[in-house]
């Protein structure tokens, strides 16, 4: 199983700078020891958006607040015999 490491913004800027200097994507990928597809995708997104920062977000919107989460945990600890579906309700 491979582990994924995100490239920080400084490294992204360096990669974009090397490509703007006229270096080939393959050479830049080899220099930074990154897959060619990653560098190619980064360059493509930089050309279309003009930014090289990573998109954040994504995922489901929370339905409970952190305060509600704390209350759910406390209520489950107060009455340990409650079933999971009762706590969920």
Residue pairs with C-beta under 8 A, 6 or more apart in sequence:
6 54
7 15
7 34
7 38
7 42
7 54
9 52
9 53
9 54
11 32
12 42
12 52
12 53
12 54
13 52
14 32
15 28
15 32
15 34
15 39
15 42
15 43
15 52
16 42
16 43
16 46
16 52
18 28
18 31
19 25
19 28
19 39
19 43
25 36
25 39
25 40
25 43
26 36
28 39
29 35
29 36
29 38
29 39
29 40
32 39
42 52
45 52
46 52
64 72
72 87
75 82
75 87
76 82
76 87
